[in-house]
Amino acid sequence: MPAKGQMLTPRKTKGARSEYALFEGDINLHNRSEVKEKLPDILGRALAKSWLDLEFMERFKANPISTLASAGVTLPDTIHIEFQKPNSARPKVVVYEQPEGSKFKLRVFYLQLVMVAGR
């Protein structure tokens, strides 16, 4: 795992261009603070990749945690991720924490890519 404050670099995968990969190496996140620190960068890349790769978007939409696991991201069992695509074309990823034995999910953060053009 990169040192605190160090950016994650794209993962190089066989047969895939590195700019479409999520990061280099495997990432094991163990608790809420690690999730809040490291996961936004990874999910931002996943959202960007979903705009470019419809097959990836369908996999990520169907099961975000499994898709991340196949890319080498290990999350705590208490973390849940929802891919939401409301009527707008801008998908959103919401990360929740559901403590063991609880029926309630607490939102940790969410990400949504927004295109902004300026002149």
LINGI-V51507 format. One record per helix or strand. SS is the DSSP state (H for helix, E for strand). FROM is the first residue (numbers start at 1). TO is the last residue. If there is no record, write none. Layout:
ss: <SS:SS>
from: <FROM:FROM>
to: <TO:TO>
This chain:
ss: <H:E:H:H:H:E:E:E:E>
from: <18:27:32:54:64:73:79:92:106>
to: <20:28:52:62:70:74:84:97:112>
